[in-house]
Amino acid sequence: MKTNNLWKILAALTVLVLFHFTMVRLAEYKKTTTLAEREAKAAFTAERALGLRPVRFALPGSQSL
């Protein structure tokens, strides 16, 4: 029974740590970018997800258009 509780505690701590680092990265991202930049990136990502903007793959060292 003790082992089961330890796993639950470990899982809860892992989730909390991951959530914390996600929030820290989000805060840093918001500090280093303007609202317009974030909106442009979100629009670009949405267009790509909807298939409105083609995804171009390039090999390292090759020239892309």
C-alpha positions, -999 to +999 in steps of 0.1 A: +000+000+000+029+024+008+044+018-027+011+027-044+009+060-025+045+068-034+038+063-071+007+086-068+028+113-050+056+109-076+031+112-105+015+143-089+049+160-084+059+152-120+027+168-133+033+199-111+069+203-123+059+200-159+031+225-154+054+249-137+080+247-165+053+252-191+041+283-174+076+296-170+083+291-207+050+307-217+058+338-195+093+341-211+077+338-245+052+365-237+080+388-224+102+384-255+075+387-282+050+414-290+013+406-293+014+412-331+042+386-335+023+360-315-009+367-335+010+364-368+025+331-357-008+318-346-024+327-379+004+311-398+001+279-378-037+279-382-034+283-420-009+255-421-032+232-400-061+239-423-041+232-454-042+267-467-005+272-466+018+244-480+045+229-458+078+230-476+105+205-465+141+212-472+171+190-467+200+205-447+224+223-470+199+226-498+185+260-510+148+266-504+127+289-525 
